């Protein structure tokens, strides 16, 4: 189809929904050495942007291909943020080469899934200094959808409150998965606008998520998105609230006191780095010169504060305690997949044995140091 702008252009493929051009395809030949997938990207984002910009007014995303490499991404995204869609529900994960075109078409362009991606998985920040639109990658889509369905089953009083664990290796884009999941939960008629508490165990992670989520109020569908400075502030925000609100905090703030925050069931707690301080529910007893001292892990304070909440865990290194607290792994994205998607580079190492000789007294000193450090952290 010819598109007339400042110049006449003929895109290789366009998908229309109700007359609106929502996806544009650009193909290059796999047998022409001088024509690469990057040329397809340049033709879209330079040539078409200059000559027929009106075509992209309603664009959701673009697809570029050379027959072997097949990628999708936002019209505003740099080339390195175009990614393959390597998974279709029910099919094997390891799909590459020519087969990845079939996977991309079956994965992204299933009618229901395409509508879902356009409706719930394309994030436009509230404010930005540049043209910006972020289209989900396949691990983010499938993880958010799997967690959403598992949370529905786990919600109390009928469920056990274990919303599930997501095992996402480096490069999975966990923060965006959390963002997409939050939108699904907030827009769901089933949950009737839940209150969502996002919990990290480091202030730098809290700052990162806070910056992202507070700039996504329109996308999430709730204006009350706030980074919480203390447990007392969280209690104030929870009091009298029956629905809504997204609050970001760190696990350490739950130890400031032990007072109940709320008994509501439509509370969803999403924990990042769910293999560390967010799994220690056990009580510890220590006999001191002043008597018996009882301490609890950070996670125990959290669960006692929100006894009827549903807990979801994100981690790159799940351990047994992670599954005990958050439930089974409902989806995963491995390091091998991240390397294949060119998100991370492969790790190559040469194993060598190091000879270390320590006296028993030094070993005992090291053990004592770590025991005392663990006790101080609870």
Beta strands, then each sheet from edge to edge (+ up, - down):
strand 1: 3-4
strand 2: 8-9
strand 3: 13-17
strand 4: 20-27
strand 5: 61-65
strand 6: 70-73
strand 7: 122-123
strand 8: 134-135
strand 9: 162-168
strand 10: 195-200
strand 11: 225-227
strand 12: 246-250
strand 13: 267-271
strand 14: 283-288
strand 15: 291-296
strand 16: 310-315
strand 17: 329-333
sheet 1: 1+ 2-
sheet 2: 3+ 4- 5- 6+
sheet 3: 7+ 8-
sheet 4: 11+ 12+ 10+ 13+ 16+ 9+ 17+
sheet 5: 14+ 15-
end
